[in-house]
Amino acid sequence: MAGWTCPECRRLFRRAGQSHECSPAMSLDEYFSTGPPHERPIFEAVLRHVSTLGPVHVEPVSVGIFLKRSQTFAELRPKDRWVALSFSLPHAVEHGRITRKVVAFHGRYYHVANLRSPDDLDERLRGWLTTAYLSSPT
């Protein structure tokens, strides 16, 4: 995966010198050691799907897990009773699990779906994750 690695925190970004909160990524074991028990099975279901699409860089940080090609195409952020899965698409979509207002930014539409279990990652959400992955710059 092409990109720039920050020499300070060793995290991967799309552009050289990209502005970011410079804090190192954790290992998955470190990350999941303090999280809610429902988080890891949801992460594993999402990763199982996106890994079939091609290379995925997994970046656990204090606020959640970023899934990247050369830039983030999806994020998983833990909540008390669910995991918020956010992803961007080249168009807006509607679904019962899209829980926040869809936000348009630079020709992309940012969506958030709340997943309470791996079973909530249904065929439509997997399809949108596929689109988010494939439409993300390489």
PATOR-64914 format. One line per field, with one value per atom (N, C-alpha, C, O): x, y, z; residue in one letter; residue number from 1. Coordinates in steps of 0.02 Angstrom, whole numbers, plus 50000, padded with zeros to 5 digits. Layout:
<recs>
px: c(X, ...)
py: c(Y, ...)
pz: c(Z, ...)
rest: c(A, ...)
nr: c(NUM, ...)
</recs>
This chain:
<recs>
px: c(50042, 50000, 50045, 50087, 50034, 50074, 50051, 49994, 50093, 50075, 50138, 50194, 50127, 50181, 50175, 50121, 50230, 50231, 50263, 50319, 50227, 50253, 50313, 50309, 50369, 50429, 50423, 50460, 50377, 50368, 50324, 50344, 50263, 50215, 50211, 50180, 50242, 50245, 50177, 50167, 50128, 50063, 50066, 50105, 50023, 50022, 49970, 49914, 49988, 49944, 49951, 50000, 49902, 49903, 49955, 49991, 49960, 50005, 50063, 50055, 50121, 50180, 50167, 50141, 50185, 50176, 50105, 50090, 50060, 49989, 49979, 50008, 49938, 49923, 49884, 49840, 49901, 49867, 49885, 49932, 49847, 49865, 49919, 49906, 49979, 50036, 50039, 50071, 50007, 50011, 50015, 49980, 50057, 50068, 50007, 49967, 50000, 49948, 49967, 50025, 49917, 49927, 49925, 49906, 49943, 49931, 49857, 49825, 49830, 49760, 49749, 49698, 49796, 49788, 49786, 49746, 49831, 49830, 49763, 49733, 49741, 49679, 49620, 49582, 49612, 49554, 49558, 49507, 49615, 49621, 49578, 49563, 49559, 49520, 49450, 49412, 49433, 49370, 49312, 49321, 49251, 49191, 49192, 49219, 49164, 49167, 49133, 49151, 49084, 49049, 49089, 49071, 49144, 49182, 49221, 49218, 49259, 49303, 49265, 49286, 49209, 49174, 49148, 49146, 49128, 49105, 49164, 49159, 49221, 49281, 49300, 49314, 49300, 49320, 49274, 49297, 49209, 49161, 49175, 49175, 49187, 49203, 49268, 49272, 49320, 49385, 49381, 49412, 49343, 49334, 49308, 49331, 49260, 49231, 49281, 49295, 49308, 49351, 49416, 49446, 49439, 49500, 49492, 49541, 49430, 49418, 49426, 49429, 49429, 49430, 49501, 49510, 49550, 49619, 49654, 49628, 49714, 49753, 49717, 49689, 49719, 49689, 49741, 49769, 49753, 49797, 49752, 49708, 49762, 49722, 49761, 49818, 49731, 49766, 49725, 49681, 49739, 49705, 49736, 49797, 49695, 49717, 49669, 49621, 49681, 49643, 49568, 49528, 49546, 49475, 49439, 49378, 49476, 49444, 49494, 49554, 49467, 49508, 49495, 49438, 49549, 49544, 49563, 49613, 49523, 49538, 49557, 49520, 49617, 49645, 49668, 49686, 49665, 49705, 49762, 49808, 49763, 49813, 49784, 49821, 49718, 49685, 49629, 49611, 49600, 49546, 49485, 49462, 49457, 49394, 49339, 49280, 49357, 49306, 49338, 49398, 49295, 49317, 49268, 49208, 49294, 49254, 49268, 49325, 49216, 49224, 49177, 49116, 49205, 49164, 49119, 49139, 49060, 49012, 48991, 49009, 48954, 48935, 48895, 48907, 48849, 48805, 48812, 48777, 48856, 48866, 48934, 48971, 48949, 49009, 48984, 48945, 49007, 48989, 49037, 49097, 49008, 49046, 49035, 48978, 49088, 49081, 49120, 49172, 49094, 49124, 49101, 49049, 49140, 49121, 49107, 49139, 49059, 49038, 49035, 49032, 49036, 49029, 48956, 48943, 48910, 48839, 48808, 48835, 48752, 48717, 48672, 48644, 48665, 48621, 48578, 48593, 48523, 48480, 48475, 48473, 48471, 48466, 48443, 48457, 48409, 48386, 48441, 48430, 48501, 48557, 48599, 48643, 48586, 48620, 48588, 48531, 48625, 48596, 48608, 48575, 48654, 48668, 48656, 48654, 48647, 48637, 48697, 48754, 48683, 48736, 48767, 48731, 48833, 48869, 48907, 48945, 48897, 48933, 48996, 48994, 49053, 49115, 49160, 49178, 49177, 49221, 49200, 49241, 49136, 49112, 49103, 49089, 49111, 49101, 49045, 49033, 49012, 48958, 48976, 48988, 48977, 48999, 48939, 48893, 48939, 48885, 48908, 48967, 48862, 48876, 48820, 48761, 48839, 48791, 48811, 48870, 48763, 48776, 48767, 48714, 48819, 48817, 48819, 48867, 48768, 48766, 48795, 48815, 48798, 48827, 48852, 48835, 48892, 48915, 48857, 48864, 48801, 48743, 48714, 48680, 48729, 48705, 48741, 48718, 48797, 48833, 48800, 48825, 48744, 48704, 48732, 48783, 48699, 48723, 48728, 48776, 48680, 48684, 48743, 48779, 48755, 48813, 48878, 48925, 48882, 48942, 48952, 49008, 48898, 48902, 48928, 48969, 48905, 48929, 49001, 49038, 49021, 49092, 49136, 49191, 49110, 49146, 49154, 49208, 49100, 49104, 49152, 49191, 49150, 49195, 49268, 49310, 49282, 49350, 49371, 49424, 49329, 49347, 49351, 49388, 49313, 49314, 49365, 49373, 49400, 49452, 49516, 49530, 49554, 49616, 49664, 49667, 49701, 49750, 49818, 49866)
py: c(49941, 50000, 50062, 50070, 50105, 50166, 50217, 50213, 50263, 50315, 50340, 50324, 50380, 50410, 50385, 50385, 50364, 50343, 50399, 50420, 50422, 50475, 50448, 50395, 50483, 50458, 50459, 50424, 50499, 50503, 50447, 50410, 50440, 50392, 50327, 50278, 50326, 50267, 50248, 50191, 50295, 50282, 50300, 50342, 50266, 50274, 50325, 50325, 50369, 50421, 50425, 50400, 50455, 50460, 50509, 50495, 50568, 50621, 50631, 50626, 50646, 50661, 50723, 50773, 50719, 50776, 50789, 50843, 50742, 50753, 50769, 50738, 50819, 50839, 50783, 50752, 50770, 50717, 50724, 50760, 50690, 50685, 50632, 50573, 50652, 50608, 50565, 50583, 50508, 50459, 50390, 50377, 50347, 50283, 50238, 50240, 50199, 50148, 50094, 50085, 50058, 50003, 49937, 49935, 49885, 49818, 49803, 49834, 49755, 49737, 49710, 49724, 49670, 49644, 49699, 49697, 49749, 49806, 49843, 49860, 49855, 49891, 49855, 49886, 49791, 49754, 49738, 49716, 49746, 49729, 49774, 49755, 49832, 49878, 49892, 49929, 49864, 49881, 49839, 49790, 49859, 49820, 49752, 49747, 49701, 49633, 49626, 49581, 49668, 49662, 49690, 49680, 49725, 49759, 49712, 49718, 49666, 49623, 49580, 49577, 49547, 49507, 49549, 49525, 49611, 49655, 49673, 49671, 49692, 49707, 49647, 49656, 49587, 49528, 49516, 49495, 49528, 49520, 49571, 49553, 49633, 49684, 49668, 49671, 49650, 49635, 49574, 49573, 49524, 49464, 49484, 49458, 49530, 49551, 49593, 49577, 49646, 49692, 49658, 49679, 49609, 49573, 49534, 49518, 49518, 49483, 49530, 49507, 49595, 49645, 49662, 49686, 49650, 49668, 49687, 49675, 49716, 49734, 49786, 49834, 49775, 49821, 49833, 49786, 49896, 49915, 49929, 49973, 49893, 49900, 49942, 49926, 49997, 50044, 50056, 50100, 50019, 50032, 50092, 50094, 50141, 50200, 50208, 50169, 50255, 50261, 50269, 50247, 50300, 50313, 50258, 50257, 50212, 50160, 50129, 50134, 50096, 50062, 50092, 50096, 50114, 50141, 50086, 50051, 50079, 50031, 50073, 50117, 50058, 50101, 50061, 50003, 50095, 50078, 50127, 50117, 50181, 50233, 50287, 50328, 50285, 50329, 50289, 50235, 50316, 50282, 50277, 50326, 50216, 50207, 50186, 50189, 50165, 50147, 50153, 50146, 50168, 50172, 50134, 50132, 50103, 50070, 50104, 50106, 50132, 50167, 50136, 50134, 50112, 50077, 50125, 50181, 50103, 50137, 50086, 50027, 50108, 50063, 50002, 49946, 50013, 49958, 49939, 49893, 49972, 49957, 49982, 50012, 49967, 49995, 50038, 50016, 50100, 50145, 50132, 50141, 50109, 50096, 50155, 50167, 50192, 50248, 50232, 50199, 50256, 50244, 50299, 50330, 50310, 50361, 50329, 50280, 50358, 50334, 50392, 50450, 50377, 50431, 50455, 50499, 50426, 50444, 50432, 50393, 50463, 50453, 50391, 50376, 50355, 50297, 50302, 50339, 50264, 50260, 50187, 50142, 50176, 50109, 50118, 50169, 50069, 50074, 50082, 50110, 50059, 50065, 50128, 50142, 50166, 50231, 50277, 50299, 50293, 50325, 50400, 50434, 50425, 50496, 50527, 50493, 50592, 50628, 50615, 50621, 50598, 50588, 50655, 50703, 50659, 50722, 50720, 50673, 50771, 50776, 50818, 50869, 50794, 50831, 50814, 50756, 50862, 50855, 50797, 50756, 50794, 50744, 50674, 50627, 50666, 50602, 50612, 50668, 50558, 50559, 50513, 50453, 50540, 50503, 50477, 50514, 50412, 50375, 50343, 50327, 50335, 50299, 50249, 50267, 50187, 50134, 50105, 50093, 50094, 50064, 49989, 49965, 49952, 49879, 49854, 49868, 49817, 49789, 49719, 49695, 49686, 49619, 49608, 49647, 49556, 49541, 49529, 49542, 49504, 49491, 49555, 49552, 49613, 49676, 49697, 49741, 49665, 49679, 49641, 49589, 49667, 49631, 49641, 49675, 49611, 49612, 49683, 49699, 49727, 49796, 49833, 49868, 49826, 49859, 49832, 49870, 49766, 49738, 49767, 49781, 49775, 49804, 49876, 49895, 49915, 49984, 49987, 50031, 49940, 49937, 49919, 49945, 49875, 49859, 49921, 49934, 49959, 50021, 50070, 50102, 50077, 50123, 50102, 50145, 50038, 50013, 50026, 50054, 50006, 50010, 50083, 50097, 50128, 50198, 50239, 50299, 50208, 50242, 50243, 50194, 50298, 50299, 50244, 50225, 50218, 50165, 50194, 50157)
pz: c(50000, 50000, 50000, 50043, 49952, 49946, 49998, 50023, 50014, 50061, 50096, 50077, 50147, 50186, 50258, 50286, 50286, 50356, 50397, 50384, 50448, 50491, 50529, 50560, 50526, 50561, 50637, 50671, 50663, 50736, 50763, 50808, 50736, 50764, 50723, 50745, 50664, 50621, 50592, 50570, 50591, 50560, 50486, 50465, 50447, 50375, 50354, 50379, 50307, 50281, 50206, 50177, 50174, 50101, 50076, 50028, 50109, 50085, 50132, 50193, 50104, 50144, 50186, 50162, 50250, 50296, 50315, 50342, 50303, 50318, 50391, 50435, 50404, 50472, 50508, 50478, 50570, 50608, 50682, 50700, 50724, 50795, 50799, 50788, 50814, 50811, 50874, 50924, 50870, 50924, 50892, 50843, 50918, 50884, 50886, 50933, 50833, 50832, 50882, 50900, 50905, 50953, 50915, 50856, 50949, 50921, 50932, 50975, 50895, 50906, 50976, 51007, 51001, 51069, 51121, 51167, 51114, 51160, 51155, 51206, 51094, 51083, 51115, 51153, 51101, 51126, 51200, 51229, 51232, 51303, 51348, 51404, 51324, 51365, 51337, 51368, 51281, 51248, 51272, 51309, 51251, 51269, 51234, 51179, 51264, 51236, 51168, 51129, 51153, 51088, 51030, 50972, 51044, 50991, 50946, 50884, 50974, 50933, 50883, 50825, 50902, 50852, 50793, 50736, 50806, 50752, 50707, 50646, 50739, 50700, 50656, 50597, 50684, 50646, 50587, 50534, 50595, 50540, 50485, 50426, 50504, 50454, 50419, 50358, 50457, 50427, 50381, 50328, 50402, 50360, 50291, 50240, 50290, 50226, 50186, 50128, 50215, 50176, 50155, 50106, 50192, 50173, 50108, 50075, 50090, 50026, 49967, 49910, 49979, 49926, 49903, 49846, 49945, 49930, 49994, 50049, 49988, 50048, 50091, 50066, 50156, 50205, 50259, 50288, 50273, 50329, 50389, 50385, 50444, 50504, 50553, 50571, 50576, 50620, 50684, 50684, 50738, 50801, 50836, 50848, 50853, 50891, 50950, 50956, 50993, 51055, 51043, 51085, 50989, 50978, 50939, 50937, 50909, 50869, 50822, 50831, 50771, 50722, 50653, 50631, 50620, 50553, 50504, 50513, 50451, 50398, 50337, 50315, 50309, 50257, 50196, 50200, 50140, 50081, 50086, 50126, 50045, 50057, 50103, 50129, 50113, 50161, 50193, 50169, 50245, 50281, 50237, 50208, 50231, 50196, 50244, 50226, 50304, 50355, 50424, 50432, 50473, 50543, 50586, 50573, 50638, 50689, 50756, 50779, 50786, 50850, 50901, 50891, 50957, 51007, 51046, 51063, 51060, 51104, 51157, 51153, 51207, 51261, 51237, 51260, 51190, 51169, 51096, 51073, 51058, 50988, 50965, 51003, 50902, 50870, 50813, 50771, 50810, 50755, 50697, 50703, 50642, 50581, 50534, 50512, 50519, 50472, 50408, 50410, 50352, 50287, 50240, 50251, 50187, 50139, 50071, 50052, 50037, 49971, 49922, 49943, 49857, 49808, 49801, 49760, 49839, 49837, 49905, 49945, 49919, 49982, 49978, 49925, 50034, 50037, 50100, 50147, 50100, 50159, 50179, 50138, 50245, 50273, 50345, 50375, 50372, 50440, 50491, 50545, 50476, 50523, 50513, 50553, 50460, 50451, 50502, 50494, 50554, 50613, 50618, 50658, 50580, 50583, 50515, 50464, 50516, 50453, 50408, 50429, 50345, 50296, 50280, 50264, 50284, 50275, 50209, 50196, 50167, 50104, 50115, 50148, 50086, 50093, 50033, 50024, 49993, 49936, 49889, 49869, 49874, 49827, 49856, 49819, 49922, 49956, 50007, 50030, 50025, 50074, 50131, 50121, 50191, 50250, 50288, 50306, 50301, 50332, 50397, 50404, 50444, 50506, 50518, 50517, 50530, 50547, 50614, 50627, 50658, 50723, 50720, 50700, 50739, 50738, 50810, 50847, 50830, 50898, 50900, 50953, 50842, 50838, 50766, 50722, 50755, 50687, 50639, 50579, 50664, 50621, 50590, 50539, 50621, 50594, 50530, 50494, 50515, 50454, 50397, 50375, 50374, 50324, 50254, 50244, 50205, 50136, 50109, 50073, 50125, 50099, 50129, 50093, 50195, 50225, 50197, 50186, 50187, 50155, 50085, 50065, 50049, 49982, 49984, 49943, 50032, 50039, 50062, 50041, 50105, 50123, 50063, 50055, 50020, 49959, 49916, 49890, 49908, 49869, 49901, 49866, 49967, 50002, 49989, 49976, 49993, 49981, 49908, 49896, 49861, 49790, 49765, 49718, 49797, 49774, 49812, 49799, 49859, 49897, 49854, 49820, 49856, 49817, 49838, 49896, 49789, 49805, 49816, 49830)
rest: c(M, M, M, M, A, A, A, A, G, G, G, G, W, W, W, W, T, T, T, T, C, C, C, C, P, P, P, P, E, E, E, E, C, C, C, C, R, R, R, R, R, R, R, R, L, L, L, L, F, F, F, F, R, R, R, R, R, R, R, R, A, A, A, A, G, G, G, G, Q, Q, Q, Q, S, S, S, S, H, H, H, H, E, E, E, E, C, C, C, C, S, S, S, S, P, P, P, P, A, A, A, A, M, M, M, M, S, S, S, S, L, L, L, L, D, D, D, D, E, E, E, E, Y, Y, Y, Y, F, F, F, F, S, S, S, S, T, T, T, T, G, G, G, G, P, P, P, P, P, P, P, P, H, H, H, H, E, E, E, E, R, R, R, R, P, P, P, P, I, I, I, I, F, F, F, F, E, E, E, E, A, A, A, A, V, V, V, V, L, L, L, L, R, R, R, R, H, H, H, H, V, V, V, V, S, S, S, S, T, T, T, T, L, L, L, L, G, G, G, G, P, P, P, P, V, V, V, V, H, H, H, H, V, V, V, V, E, E, E, E, P, P, P, P, V, V, V, V, S, S, S, S, V, V, V, V, G, G, G, G, I, I, I, I, F, F, F, F, L, L, L, L, K, K, K, K, R, R, R, R, S, S, S, S, Q, Q, Q, Q, T, T, T, T, F, F, F, F, A, A, A, A, E, E, E, E, L, L, L, L, R, R, R, R, P, P, P, P, K, K, K, K, D, D, D, D, R, R, R, R, W, W, W, W, V, V, V, V, A, A, A, A, L, L, L, L, S, S, S, S, F, F, F, F, S, S, S, S, L, L, L, L, P, P, P, P, H, H, H, H, A, A, A, A, V, V, V, V, E, E, E, E, H, H, H, H, G, G, G, G, R, R, R, R, I, I, I, I, T, T, T, T, R, R, R, R, K, K, K, K, V, V, V, V, V, V, V, V, A, A, A, A, F, F, F, F, H, H, H, H, G, G, G, G, R, R, R, R, Y, Y, Y, Y, Y, Y, Y, Y, H, H, H, H, V, V, V, V, A, A, A, A, N, N, N, N, L, L, L, L, R, R, R, R, S, S, S, S, P, P, P, P, D, D, D, D, D, D, D, D, L, L, L, L, D, D, D, D, E, E, E, E, R, R, R, R, L, L, L, L, R, R, R, R, G, G, G, G, W, W, W, W, L, L, L, L, T, T, T, T, T, T, T, T, A, A, A, A, Y, Y, Y, Y, L, L, L, L, S, S, S, S, S, S, S, S, P, P, P, P, T, T, T, T)
nr: c(1, 1, 1, 1, 2, 2, 2, 2, 3, 3, 3, 3, 4, 4, 4, 4, 5, 5, 5, 5, 6, 6, 6, 6, 7, 7, 7, 7, 8, 8, 8, 8, 9, 9, 9, 9, 10, 10, 10, 10, 11, 11, 11, 11, 12, 12, 12, 12, 13, 13, 13, 13, 14, 14, 14, 14, 15, 15, 15, 15, 16, 16, 16, 16, 17, 17, 17, 17, 18, 18, 18, 18, 19, 19, 19, 19, 20, 20, 20, 20, 21, 21, 21, 21, 22, 22, 22, 22, 23, 23, 23, 23, 24, 24, 24, 24, 25, 25, 25, 25, 26, 26, 26, 26, 27, 27, 27, 27, 28, 28, 28, 28, 29, 29, 29, 29, 30, 30, 30, 30, 31, 31, 31, 31, 32, 32, 32, 32, 33, 33, 33, 33, 34, 34, 34, 34, 35, 35, 35, 35, 36, 36, 36, 36, 37, 37, 37, 37, 38, 38, 38, 38, 39, 39, 39, 39, 40, 40, 40, 40, 41, 41, 41, 41, 42, 42, 42, 42, 43, 43, 43, 43, 44, 44, 44, 44, 45, 45, 45, 45, 46, 46, 46, 46, 47, 47, 47, 47, 48, 48, 48, 48, 49, 49, 49, 49, 50, 50, 50, 50, 51, 51, 51, 51, 52, 52, 52, 52, 53, 53, 53, 53, 54, 54, 54, 54, 55, 55, 55, 55, 56, 56, 56, 56, 57, 57, 57, 57, 58, 58, 58, 58, 59, 59, 59, 59, 60, 60, 60, 60, 61, 61, 61, 61, 62, 62, 62, 62, 63, 63, 63, 63, 64, 64, 64, 64, 65, 65, 65, 65, 66, 66, 66, 66, 67, 67, 67, 67, 68, 68, 68, 68, 69, 69, 69, 69, 70, 70, 70, 70, 71, 71, 71, 71, 72, 72, 72, 72, 73, 73, 73, 73, 74, 74, 74, 74, 75, 75, 75, 75, 76, 76, 76, 76, 77, 77, 77, 77, 78, 78, 78, 78, 79, 79, 79, 79, 80, 80, 80, 80, 81, 81, 81, 81, 82, 82, 82, 82, 83, 83, 83, 83, 84, 84, 84, 84, 85, 85, 85, 85, 86, 86, 86, 86, 87, 87, 87, 87, 88, 88, 88, 88, 89, 89, 89, 89, 90, 90, 90, 90, 91, 91, 91, 91, 92, 92, 92, 92, 93, 93, 93, 93, 94, 94, 94, 94, 95, 95, 95, 95, 96, 96, 96, 96, 97, 97, 97, 97, 98, 98, 98, 98, 99, 99, 99, 99, 100, 100, 100, 100, 101, 101, 101, 101, 102, 102, 102, 102, 103, 103, 103, 103, 104, 104, 104, 104, 105, 105, 105, 105, 106, 106, 106, 106, 107, 107, 107, 107, 108, 108, 108, 108, 109, 109, 109, 109, 110, 110, 110, 110, 111, 111, 111, 111, 112, 112, 112, 112, 113, 113, 113, 113, 114, 114, 114, 114, 115, 115, 115, 115, 116, 116, 116, 116, 117, 117, 117, 117, 118, 118, 118, 118, 119, 119, 119, 119, 120, 120, 120, 120, 121, 121, 121, 121, 122, 122, 122, 122, 123, 123, 123, 123, 124, 124, 124, 124, 125, 125, 125, 125, 126, 126, 126, 126, 127, 127, 127, 127, 128, 128, 128, 128, 129, 129, 129, 129, 130, 130, 130, 130, 131, 131, 131, 131, 132, 132, 132, 132, 133, 133, 133, 133, 134, 134, 134, 134, 135, 135, 135, 135, 136, 136, 136, 136, 137, 137, 137, 137, 138, 138, 138, 138)
</recs>
